[in-house]
Amino acid sequence: MEITYAVNNKPSIDEFIDVLVSSTLAERRPMEDRACIEGMLENANLVVTARYKNKLVGIARSITDFHYACYLSDLAVDQAHQNSGIGKQLIMRTQQQLAIRCKLILLSAPDATDYYPKIGFSQHPRAWVLTEGQSLK
């Protein structure tokens, strides 16, 4: 299976939506808000894609300063192509765009928590989140 990878060749919004759905990541994204999904894609400053026969089958969407921190906010691989190394390649190609000391940071989908330690990530116990609708006290 020949997969073609590209850096910052952003897919169309419909392709992005399709891969979120086919990967099950859509279950944890505001899919009912197309403007939000569009903004997520348009404002990412590092996007690595994987295509099979010109169909988007994987995406790593990040926000980064390229030197100190890179937040990998979406890692999505079509379920039909999971367990074939595409996710790992997307992460490796993301890392290749970053300075050597830049940390790669992500929040795992519940079903993927066992995946990340297997490929070298370490868990960080001090992450904090203000969720939608929450404000500082």
N, C-alpha and C positions, 0 to 999 in steps of 0.2 A: 504494500500500500504506500503510494508516494504522496506524502504530505508536503505542501508548500507553505513556508512560514514567511511572514512579512512584518516589518517594524513600521509603525505609524502610517500604515495604509489602512485607514479606518474603514470598516464596513458600512454599509447603509444601515439606517435605523431598523429597517425590517429584518435584515440579516442578524443584527445584534439581538433583536427581540426573539427571533427564531432559535438562536443558539442558547439564549437564556432559558427558553421553554424546553428545548430538547435536552438540556443538561440538568434540569430540575432546579436550577438556581432561581428561576422565575418565582418559585414558591416563596422566596425571601426578598423579592424586589417589588417596587410599586408599579406593577405591570398595568394597572388601570390608569396610570398617569403618564401618557405618552410624552408629554413635555418634560417630565422629570427624567424618563429613560433617555430621551434625546439629549438633555443636558448632561447626563452622566457620561454619555459617549463623547459628546462634543468638547467637554471641558477636561477630559482625561489628557494628560500630556505625554503618556507613554502607552501605546497599544500594540500588542503583539498578536497576530492572528495566525490561525492554522486553517488551511483549505485542503479539501480532498475533491478532486475533479471540479475545481472552482467553487465548491460549496463551502461556506464557512462552517467548520466543525469544532473550532476552539478559539478562545480569546482570553488574553490576560490584559486587563484594563487597570492602569495604575495612575496615581498622582504622586509626583516626585520632585525633589530639588536636584536629583541626580548625584548628589555628593554625600548627603548624610542620611536621608530617610526616603524610602519608597513605600507607599501604601498600595499594596496589590489588592484593589477593592473588588475585582471580579476575576475569578479563574473559572471558566466554564468550558466544558468539553461535552459535546453531543454524546448522549448515553451509548449510542451505537459505536462510538470510537473510544470509549473509556477503557482503561487498562491496556492501552497500546503505547504509552509513553508520551502522548501528546501534551498532557498537563505538565509533566516534568520538562519537556522541551520548551514549552511556553515560559515556564519559570526561568530556565537557564538562559533563554534568549532575552528575557527581561533583565536578568542580572548582567548580561553582557553590555547593556546600554548604560550601566551605572558605574560610578567610580568604585574603586576597590573597597573602600571603607563604608560604603552606603549599605545601611541595613534594609532588608526586605521585611515588611510588616504586613500581616493579614489577619483577618478574622475568619475562622473556619466555619464552613457550613456544618451543621451537626453530624451529618453522615460522613464527613471528610476528616474528622478529628484524628482518626488513626492513620490517615495517609501522610500527613505532614511530618511526623517524627520519622517515618520510614525513609523519607528522602532528605533528611538532614535538618529540618527545622527544630528549634527548641521552643518549648512553651514559655510564655511570659506571664507570670502571676500578677502583674501590677497594671493591667490594662483597665481603663475606665471609659464608660460611654454615657453620654447624655442622649437619650433616645428622643424620637419625634415627640414634640409637645411638652417635653420637660424643660424647665428653666432652672437657673441657679437659685438657691435658697438665700 
